[in-house]
């Protein structure tokens, strides 16, 4: 097999979700709608939190960052896919592909950390309510977000730098609608065992630790809530956690589903379709989950929409 030096790799061909030209207009329209809904929904969440002083609490501070991350995550992948469909040019430069893969890793890991931090916030709020304002002070909340972002960026850069050491074959093709680190590594003509081990180790640490933190937090939350004498307090406690649990289930559930699919199914096209579930669906659904199940968020959204309508 002919090998090219990695320094002269110019373009990578993204096959997308389908090669059927009749389906491509439908996919373009569908993903355009999904993208606009995601941006609009998450932007509304951010505006509602910033405009309502009652929502200036740690829980909504983290939710605001989650919404911004969701907008950024979907903006990394979907617009490029839409441009490719519109121009019928599926090429992406090697630098662009690697950058896209790096930012996807950063946003995905940042989402994991944020969900873990939000679970810790609920744990303190329910298990230690009298110490909540002291433990979850604004300075500590900012530090948690910065630490999460730091490790996410570190993880993304680590994978990207490791890929730079690989040599690639000619006719580079990825059967996906965006570049993933794992898909880029598969294109290498040299030994990529270290890269694959690194993916497994970092995923186990950076995704596993927040996940186990979420389990730990909600285990203690459940025991604490069950000890509450008032059924009203129990309902209020569970209702404040319901939205977060749905978001966690959606994100980790789709992520595990894609991982299992990639190990069971040989079809690269089916794997690409499955990847939509963790890269596109959670960012779109999160605003609906929080707005439909949270009374305070509903009121804040009504105020924002009302003010916007009055200005128009």
Secondary structure as UniProt FT lines:
FT   STRAND          3..4
FT   HELIX           6..8
FT   STRAND          11..14
FT   HELIX           21..51
FT   HELIX           53..55
FT   HELIX           58..87
FT   STRAND          91..93
FT   HELIX           94..127
FT   HELIX           129..131
FT   HELIX           132..135
FT   HELIX           138..163
FT   TURN            164..165
FT   STRAND          168..169
FT   STRAND          173..174
FT   HELIX           181..186
FT   HELIX           193..206
FT   HELIX           208..226
FT   HELIX           231..264
FT   HELIX           268..276
FT   HELIX           277..281
FT   HELIX           282..293
FT   HELIX           295..311
//
